[in-house]
């Protein structure tokens, strides 16, 4: 419960990273981030409530024995109690680096602790995590492959790499359950010390990939920040050719490219190879009546190829970014000349963060280094003694992924995702666009389709008709016109807008305090040059955006109050059910 409470605090405070620039895109992404965090938190709380009911405790050290004492009758509730990973949207470059490099690992930490202490021998849970991880891994890579925005590509890449990590967690559980079944023991005691050899190698790959991904994305997002702060653009067609003569930035990005793509002798290769070895170990150890059956081995063969293809997509989209920014010339010759003439593009601090950090990718790819890290993080000192990263068996998997990636770049990106004149285009299939599939039809067709027949049946003078119309107007963010001679209409809309108006008054007071503090003790400092012009543009965008907002949703405090009240209401129902039940 302590883990849950502080993770929710972290989710809420990190919301300000996303909203920092207050542009239209940042505000939309911020609200999406907040809604996902609230929904994920409620689902996680529901899981904790079920786990508390099943085991009688939420202490990690007591959960394994408590669940074994509860018997097999609660296995369904036990699986429902599993948490879900959270996503993060686009944010300013430093915030993106923290979101991708740090915040996502906090969520993975919770999944790891729950897995190792509670579900380590549960094969069903292992398959669930493995399948979800495989889907996340492939879908994130596919989104990044189609993206024509530098930071969006890196953000989708983070989604994919989290999938790689979840795949490793799933294989750790399956290999542990397999060894427990073969040994004929009832259960493992929990903790890293309980891991068998193959499971320990899978966990080593998982932990190493967590470290590698954090380091890689901290560097790559900061490199993207260098591009943004110099030319204030992220579209590949605009930033093309920016880094042609910027040696330090080019080296840093190249090391990030080979690291995250799994090129041998660099950090990502070791962790991805260990994860691949975990999948192949599961295939080889499959047997009848075990956690990994012969049928399960066929599924693992499919997952292995999804793993290799996702790794190939990683190489393809990273190669796309590198060639675009650091090799190709911009189609606008005047713009390319400005890029080439640009002098200083990174100060000393930025050079240390971007270029200095990238040199660690070479060190982290050497066996003495990553072997020591794996031993420290898993507690198995000799877990990687037999691991030969440069053997043909290990290198072959990496070469397959790199070959797939090179083919995807040459045959798909260059021929399908680019026009004949070399412009990058977004060809993401519309039938896979969730906004077009769900959000717009919900507001424009489905809701009117649901409420329309009700309006037709109950006529114009019924209270239910007024309520339905009020719901439609609230959902479409339209303020109704209330006539003086229609008391029923006033009564119906009072339910929806009286509460909202009260919150509006309170939220305006909160915003007033914020404005007062910004004009006094937290006064914004004056900047000059390019930064000044950039801030002026941002302030103009904020004003235009605020002018276009509806009267009920014109500030952040209002949304936060609604979110808080909704969360408290749902939590109250859950707590009431637990107490009464």
WOBELWO-V249509 format. One record per residue. N is the residue number from 1. SS is DSSP state (H for helix, E for strand, L for the rest). PHI is phi in whole degrees, -180 to 180 (none if undefined). BURIAL is # if it has 9 or more other ideal C-beta (glycine too) atoms within 8 Angstrom, else .. Layout:
N & SS & PHI & BURIAL
N & SS & PHI & BURIAL
This chain:
1 & L & none & .
2 & H & -64 & .
3 & H & -59 & .
4 & H & -63 & #
5 & H & -61 & .
6 & H & -77 & .
7 & H & -67 & #
8 & H & -67 & #
9 & H & -62 & .
10 & H & -64 & #
11 & H & -63 & #
12 & H & -69 & #
13 & H & -69 & .
14 & H & -71 & #
15 & H & -57 & #
16 & H & -68 & .
17 & H & -63 & #
18 & H & -72 & #
19 & L & -85 & #
20 & L & -53 & #
21 & L & -82 & .
22 & L & 58 & #
23 & L & -79 & #
24 & H & -60 & .
25 & H & -65 & .
26 & H & -66 & #
27 & H & -68 & #
28 & H & -62 & .
29 & H & -64 & #
30 & H & -64 & #
31 & H & -65 & #
32 & H & -60 & #
33 & H & -60 & #
34 & H & -66 & #
35 & H & -64 & #
36 & H & -63 & #
37 & H & -64 & #
38 & H & -67 & #
39 & H & -63 & .
40 & H & -62 & #
41 & H & -64 & #
42 & H & -67 & #
43 & H & -64 & #
44 & H & -63 & #
45 & H & -65 & #
46 & H & -60 & #
47 & H & -63 & #
48 & H & -65 & #
49 & H & -64 & #
50 & H & -65 & #
51 & H & -66 & #
52 & H & -63 & #
53 & H & -66 & #
54 & H & -76 & #
55 & H & -102 & #
56 & L & 82 & .
57 & L & -156 & .
58 & L & -122 & .
59 & L & -74 & .
60 & H & -55 & .
61 & H & -67 & .
62 & H & -98 & #
63 & H & -65 & #
64 & H & -58 & #
65 & H & -66 & .
66 & H & -64 & #
67 & H & -71 & #
68 & H & -66 & #
69 & H & -68 & .
70 & H & -69 & #
71 & L & 84 & .
72 & H & -81 & .
73 & H & -66 & .
74 & H & -99 & #
75 & H & -61 & .
76 & H & -65 & .
77 & H & -64 & #
78 & H & -64 & #
79 & H & -72 & #
80 & H & -64 & #
81 & L & -77 & #
82 & L & -68 & #
83 & L & -80 & #
84 & L & -125 & .
85 & L & -74 & #
86 & L & -110 & #
87 & L & -102 & .
88 & L & -134 & #
89 & L & -93 & #
90 & L & -71 & #
91 & L & -148 & #
92 & L & -55 & #
93 & H & -53 & #
94 & H & -63 & #
95 & H & -68 & #
96 & H & -61 & #
97 & H & -62 & #
98 & H & -72 & #
99 & H & -60 & #
100 & H & -78 & #
101 & H & -83 & #
102 & H & -120 & #
103 & H & -63 & #
104 & H & -63 & #
105 & H & -73 & #
106 & H & -67 & #
107 & H & -64 & #
108 & H & -64 & #
109 & H & -59 & .
110 & H & -62 & #
111 & H & -65 & #
112 & H & -62 & #
113 & H & -62 & #
114 & H & -64 & #
115 & H & -66 & #
116 & H & -69 & #
117 & H & -90 & #
118 & L & -121 & #
119 & L & -110 & #
120 & L & -62 & #
121 & L & -105 & #
122 & L & -90 & #
123 & H & -65 & #
124 & H & -63 & .
125 & H & -62 & #
126 & H & -60 & #
127 & H & -67 & #
128 & H & -62 & #
129 & H & -64 & #
130 & H & -63 & #
131 & H & -67 & #
132 & H & -63 & #
133 & H & -65 & #
134 & H & -65 & #
135 & H & -63 & #
136 & H & -61 & #
137 & H & -60 & #
138 & H & -76 & #
139 & H & -65 & #
140 & H & -62 & #
141 & H & -65 & #
142 & H & -66 & #
143 & H & -62 & #
144 & H & -66 & #
145 & H & -64 & #
146 & H & -85 & #
147 & L & -67 & #
148 & L & -117 & #
149 & E & -119 & #
150 & H & -58 & #
151 & H & -73 & #
152 & H & -64 & #
153 & H & -61 & #
154 & H & -68 & #
155 & H & -67 & #
156 & H & -66 & #
157 & H & -62 & #
158 & H & -61 & #
159 & H & -58 & #
160 & H & -65 & #
161 & H & -68 & #
162 & H & -63 & #
163 & H & -62 & #
164 & H & -59 & #
165 & H & -65 & #
166 & H & -63 & #
167 & H & -61 & #
168 & H & -64 & #
169 & H & -65 & #
170 & H & -61 & #
171 & H & -68 & #
172 & H & -61 & #
173 & H & -66 & #
174 & H & -64 & #
175 & H & -68 & #
176 & H & -67 & #
177 & H & -62 & #
178 & H & -64 & #
179 & H & -67 & #
180 & H & -65 & #
181 & H & -66 & #
182 & H & -69 & .
183 & H & -80 & .
184 & L & 78 & .
185 & L & -84 & .
186 & L & -77 & .
187 & L & -166 & .
188 & L & -94 & #
189 & L & -81 & .
190 & L & 92 & #
191 & L & 94 & .
192 & H & -64 & #
193 & H & -64 & .
194 & H & -83 & #
195 & L & -73 & #
196 & L & -75 & .
197 & H & -62 & .
198 & H & -67 & #
199 & H & -65 & #
200 & H & -66 & #
201 & H & -67 & #
202 & H & -63 & #
203 & H & -67 & #
204 & H & -62 & #
205 & H & -62 & #
206 & H & -63 & #
207 & H & -66 & #
208 & H & -65 & #
209 & H & -70 & #
210 & H & -61 & #
211 & H & -64 & #
212 & H & -62 & #
213 & H & -64 & #
214 & H & -60 & #
215 & H & -66 & #
216 & H & -63 & #
217 & H & -75 & #
218 & H & -60 & #
219 & H & -74 & #
220 & H & -68 & #
221 & H & -69 & #
222 & H & -69 & #
223 & H & -64 & #
224 & H & -63 & #
225 & H & -63 & #
226 & H & -61 & #
227 & H & -64 & #
228 & H & -63 & #
229 & H & -71 & .
230 & H & -92 & #
231 & H & -125 & #
232 & L & 53 & .
233 & L & -149 & .
234 & L & -131 & #
235 & E & -63 & #
236 & H & -62 & #
237 & H & -70 & #
238 & H & -87 & #
239 & H & -89 & #
240 & L & -56 & #
241 & L & 84 & #
242 & L & -61 & #
243 & L & -101 & #
244 & L & -60 & #
245 & L & -112 & .
246 & L & -108 & #
247 & H & -65 & .
248 & H & -64 & #
249 & H & -66 & #
250 & H & -65 & #
251 & H & -63 & #
252 & H & -61 & #
253 & H & -69 & #
254 & H & -65 & #
255 & H & -65 & #
256 & H & -66 & #
257 & H & -61 & #
258 & H & -70 & #
259 & H & -70 & #
260 & H & -74 & #
261 & H & -84 & #
262 & L & 82 & #
263 & L & -75 & #
264 & L & -54 & #
265 & L & 81 & .
266 & L & -118 & #
267 & H & -62 & #
268 & H & -67 & #
269 & H & -64 & #
270 & H & -62 & #
271 & H & -68 & #
272 & H & -68 & #
273 & H & -66 & #
274 & H & -64 & #
275 & H & -66 & #
276 & H & -64 & #
277 & H & -63 & #
278 & H & -64 & #
279 & H & -66 & #
280 & H & -65 & #
281 & H & -63 & #
282 & H & -63 & #
283 & H & -66 & #
284 & H & -70 & .
285 & L & -95 & #
286 & L & -63 & #
287 & L & -166 & #
288 & L & -68 & .
289 & L & 77 & .
290 & L & -101 & #
291 & L & -63 & #
292 & L & -108 & #
293 & L & -78 & #
294 & H & -64 & .
295 & H & -67 & .
296 & H & -63 & #
297 & H & -63 & #
298 & H & -65 & .
299 & H & -64 & .
300 & H & -66 & #
301 & H & -61 & #
302 & H & -64 & .
303 & H & -63 & #
304 & H & -61 & #
305 & H & -71 & .
306 & H & -62 & #
307 & H & -60 & #
308 & H & -67 & #
309 & H & -67 & #
310 & H & -63 & #
311 & H & -63 & #
312 & H & -66 & #
313 & H & -61 & #
314 & H & -59 & #
315 & H & -63 & #
316 & H & -66 & #
317 & H & -74 & #
318 & H & -71 & #
319 & H & -64 & #
320 & H & -59 & #
321 & H & -64 & #
322 & H & -65 & #
323 & H & -66 & #
324 & H & -63 & #
325 & H & -82 & #
326 & H & -115 & #
327 & L & -121 & .
328 & L & -72 & .
329 & L & -98 & .
330 & L & -70 & #
331 & L & -66 & #
332 & L & -90 & .
333 & H & -63 & .
334 & H & -64 & .
335 & H & -65 & #
336 & H & -64 & #
337 & H & -64 & .
338 & H & -66 & .
339 & H & -62 & #
340 & H & -70 & .
341 & H & -80 & .
342 & L & -59 & .
343 & L & -86 & .
344 & L & -72 & .
345 & L & -121 & .
346 & L & -140 & #
347 & L & -84 & .
348 & H & -64 & .
349 & H & -62 & .
350 & H & -64 & #
351 & H & -63 & #
352 & H & -64 & #
353 & H & -67 & #
354 & H & -82 & #
355 & H & -74 & #
356 & H & -61 & .
357 & H & -65 & #
358 & H & -64 & #
359 & L & -67 & #
360 & H & -68 & #
361 & H & -64 & #
362 & H & -72 & #
363 & H & -64 & .
364 & L & -70 & #
365 & L & -92 & #
366 & L & -96 & #
367 & H & -58 & #
368 & H & -58 & .
369 & H & -77 & #
370 & H & -71 & #
371 & H & -67 & #
372 & H & -67 & .
373 & H & -65 & #
374 & H & -63 & #
375 & H & -63 & #
376 & H & -67 & .
377 & H & -80 & #
378 & H & -103 & #
379 & L & 82 & .
380 & L & -102 & #
381 & L & -66 & .
382 & L & -111 & .
383 & L & -64 & #
384 & L & -107 & #
385 & L & -63 & .
386 & L & -88 & .
387 & L & -78 & #
388 & L & -115 & .
389 & L & -64 & #
390 & L & -102 & .
391 & L & -74 & .
392 & H & -62 & .
393 & H & -60 & .
394 & H & -80 & #
395 & H & -67 & #
396 & H & -59 & .
397 & H & -63 & #
398 & H & -64 & #
399 & H & -67 & .
400 & H & -62 & #
401 & H & -62 & #
402 & H & -66 & #
403 & H & -65 & #
404 & H & -62 & #
405 & H & -64 & #
406 & H & -64 & #
407 & H & -65 & #
408 & H & -62 & #
409 & H & -68 & #
410 & H & -74 & #
411 & H & -97 & .
412 & H & -107 & #
413 & H & -67 & #
414 & L & -71 & .
415 & L & -101 & .
416 & L & -108 & .
417 & L & -92 & #
418 & E & -132 & #
419 & L & -78 & .
420 & L & -65 & .
421 & L & -89 & .
422 & L & 91 & .
423 & L & -84 & .
424 & E & -78 & #
425 & L & -129 & .
426 & L & -92 & .
427 & L & -108 & .
428 & L & -60 & .
429 & L & -58 & .
430 & H & -64 & .
431 & H & -73 & .
432 & H & -108 & .
433 & L & -81 & #
434 & H & -64 & .
435 & H & -65 & .
436 & H & -73 & .
437 & H & -79 & .
438 & H & -118 & .
439 & H & -65 & .
440 & H & -65 & .
441 & H & -61 & #
442 & H & -62 & #
443 & H & -85 & #
444 & H & -98 & .
445 & H & -125 & .
446 & H & -68 & .
447 & H & -64 & #
448 & H & -60 & #
449 & H & -66 & .
450 & H & -77 & .
451 & H & -82 & #
452 & H & -58 & .
453 & H & -60 & .
454 & H & -63 & #
455 & H & -63 & #
456 & H & -70 & .
457 & H & -74 & .
458 & H & -90 & #
459 & L & 80 & .
460 & L & -87 & .
461 & L & -107 & .
462 & L & -100 & .
463 & H & -63 & .
464 & H & -61 & .
465 & H & -62 & #
466 & H & -64 & #
467 & H & -64 & #
468 & H & -63 & #
469 & H & -65 & #
470 & H & -63 & #
471 & H & -60 & #
472 & H & -62 & #
473 & H & -70 & #
474 & H & -64 & .
475 & H & -66 & .
476 & L & -93 & .
477 & L & 59 & .
478 & L & -112 & .
479 & L & -83 & .
480 & L & -76 & .
481 & L & -96 & .
482 & L & -101 & .
483 & L & -78 & .
484 & L & -74 & .
485 & L & -104 & .
486 & L & -128 & .
487 & H & -63 & .
488 & H & -65 & #
489 & H & -65 & #
490 & H & -62 & #
491 & H & -64 & #
492 & H & -66 & #
493 & H & -78 & #
494 & H & -62 & .
495 & H & -61 & #
496 & H & -86 & #
497 & H & -102 & #
498 & H & -65 & .
499 & H & -63 & .
500 & H & -65 & #
501 & H & -66 & #
502 & H & -62 & .
503 & H & -63 & #
504 & H & -61 & #
505 & H & -63 & .
506 & H & -63 & #
507 & H & -67 & #
508 & H & -63 & #
509 & H & -65 & .
510 & H & -64 & #
511 & H & -63 & #
512 & H & -62 & .
513 & H & -63 & .
514 & H & -65 & .
515 & H & -62 & .
516 & H & -62 & .
517 & H & -67 & #
518 & H & -71 & #
519 & H & -92 & .
520 & L & -123 & .
521 & L & -75 & .
522 & L & -114 & .
523 & L & -64 & .
524 & L & -70 & .
525 & L & -80 & .
526 & L & -87 & .
527 & L & -114 & .
528 & L & -128 & .
529 & H & 69 & .
530 & H & -62 & .
531 & H & -62 & .
532 & H & -64 & #
533 & H & -65 & .
534 & H & -66 & #
535 & H & -65 & #
536 & H & -62 & .
537 & H & -62 & .
538 & H & -63 & #
539 & H & -64 & .
540 & H & -64 & .
541 & H & -64 & #
542 & H & -63 & #
543 & H & -63 & .
544 & H & -62 & .
545 & H & -66 & #
546 & H & -66 & .
547 & H & -66 & .
548 & L & -86 & .
549 & L & -76 & .
550 & L & -71 & .
551 & L & -68 & .
552 & L & -93 & #
553 & L & -130 & #
554 & L & -88 & .
555 & L & -144 & #
556 & H & -71 & .
557 & H & -60 & #
558 & H & -61 & #
559 & H & -64 & #
560 & H & -65 & #
561 & H & -65 & #
562 & H & -61 & #
563 & H & -62 & #
564 & H & -65 & .
565 & H & -64 & .
566 & H & -61 & #
567 & H & -64 & #
568 & H & -64 & .
569 & H & -64 & .
570 & H & -67 & #
571 & H & -63 & #
572 & H & -63 & .
573 & H & -63 & .
574 & H & -64 & #
575 & H & -64 & .
576 & H & -61 & .
577 & H & -63 & .
578 & H & -65 & #
579 & H & -67 & .
580 & H & -68 & .
581 & L & -69 & .
